[in-house]
């Protein structure tokens, strides 16, 4: 039941997990993007992500080890990195859910009296990247 922030704090207090290149299986219940960002900026490499679904809720299981990781895009931090040939029956539905959430977030920001322009621009970029990921995933599945 831990969120990404809590898992990151635990790992920060356990540097031996990085030093000994332990294989970590992590399942954040929330704030997956926070955990992904923390991992890649603190010397961990996310080897694999498995997407599971319970009812209407999606969960990502991250397999990580010590080691360098390529930079993640805004969308990859939010939705995970996808790989060609990957089998994931929930990926398309997950991407569509993430797109709907980002669209709602943008609409909410725009309705404010003083919309936060910097945040809105970041959200727009993330939304566009998520749409590109969805298109790429759909093409790979054909």
C-alpha positions in Angstrom: 0.0 0.0 0.0 3.0 2.4 -0.3 3.1 5.2 -2.8 6.1 6.2 -5.0 7.3 8.9 -2.5 7.5 6.4 0.3 9.3 3.8 -1.7 11.8 6.4 -2.9 12.4 7.5 0.7 13.0 3.9 1.8 15.5 3.3 -1.1 17.2 6.6 -0.2 17.8 5.2 3.3 19.1 1.9 1.8 22.0 2.8 -0.6 23.2 -0.8 -0.4 20.3 -1.7 -2.8 22.1 0.4 -5.5 25.7 -0.5 -4.5 25.1 -4.3 -4.5 22.9 -4.1 -7.7 20.0 -5.8 -6.0 17.1 -6.6 -8.2 14.1 -4.7 -6.9 10.4 -5.4 -7.6 8.5 -2.3 -6.8 4.7 -1.7 -7.0 3.8 1.8 -6.1 0.1 2.2 -5.4 0.3 5.9 -6.4 2.8 8.5 -7.6 4.5 6.1 -10.0 5.9 9.1 -11.9 7.6 10.3 -8.7 9.2 6.9 -8.2 10.4 6.6 -11.8 12.0 10.0 -11.7 13.7 9.2 -8.4 15.0 5.9 -9.7 16.5 7.3 -12.9 18.1 10.3 -11.2 19.6 8.2 -8.3 21.5 5.6 -10.2 18.9 2.9 -10.8 17.8 1.4 -14.1 14.3 0.3 -14.7 14.7 -3.0 -16.5 11.1 -3.9 -17.0 7.6 -2.7 -16.2 4.6 -5.0 -16.0 1.1 -3.5 -16.0 -1.6 -5.2 -14.1 -5.2 -4.4 -13.6 -7.5 -4.9 -10.6 -11.1 -3.8 -11.5 -10.8 -0.4 -12.9 -7.4 0.4 -11.3 -4.1 -0.1 -13.0 -0.8 -0.8 -11.2 2.7 -0.9 -12.5 5.3 -3.4 -11.2 8.8 -2.0 -11.8 11.9 -4.3 -11.9 14.9 -2.1 -11.2 18.6 -2.6 -10.5 21.5 -0.3 -9.9 22.9 1.2 -13.1 22.5 4.0 -15.5 19.2 4.6 -17.2 18.4 6.6 -20.3 16.5 9.8 -19.7 12.7 9.5 -19.6 10.3 11.8 -21.4 7.5 13.5 -19.5 5.0 10.8 -20.8 7.3 7.9 -19.9 7.7 9.2 -16.4 3.9 9.2 -16.2 3.0 6.0 -18.1 6.2 4.0 -18.1 8.4 3.1 -21.1 7.0 0.9 -23.7 9.0 -1.5 -25.8 8.2 -2.9 -29.2 7.2 -6.6 -29.0 6.1 -6.1 -25.4 2.9 -8.1 -24.5 0.6 -6.1 -22.3 -3.2 -6.6 -22.6 -3.8 -3.5 -20.5 -1.5 -1.0 -22.1 -3.9 0.6 -24.6 -6.6 1.1 -21.9 -4.0 2.4 -19.5 -2.7 5.0 -22.0 -6.3 6.1 -22.8 -7.0 6.6 -19.1 -3.8 8.6 -18.7 -4.8 10.8 -21.7 -8.2 11.4 -20.2 -6.7 12.4 -16.8 -4.3 14.8 -18.4 -7.1 16.3 -20.6 -9.2 16.8 -17.4 -6.2 18.4 -15.6 -5.6 20.8 -18.4 -9.3 21.8 -18.6 -9.3 22.4 -14.8 -6.2 24.6 -15.0 -7.6 26.6 -17.9 -10.8 27.3 -15.9 -8.9 28.9 -13.1 -8.8 32.7 -12.7 -5.0 32.8 -13.3 -4.0 29.6 -15.2 -0.5 28.5 -14.3 1.1 28.9 -17.8 4.3 26.9 -17.0 2.3 24.0 -15.6 -0.1 24.1 -18.5 2.7 24.0 -21.0 4.2 21.0 -19.3 0.8 19.3 -19.2 0.3 20.0 -22.9 3.6 18.5 -23.7 3.0 15.4 -21.6 -0.5 15.0 -23.2 1.0 15.2 -26.7 3.6 12.6 -25.8 1.0 10.3 -24.3 -1.0 10.5 -27.5 2.1 9.7 -29.5 2.7 6.7 -27.2 -0.9 5.5 -27.8 -0.5 5.8 -31.6 2.8 4.0 -31.5 1.4 1.2 -29.3 -1.6 0.8 -31.6 0.6 0.5 -34.7 2.8 -2.1 -33.0 -0.2 -4.2 -32.2 -1.3 -4.5 -35.9 
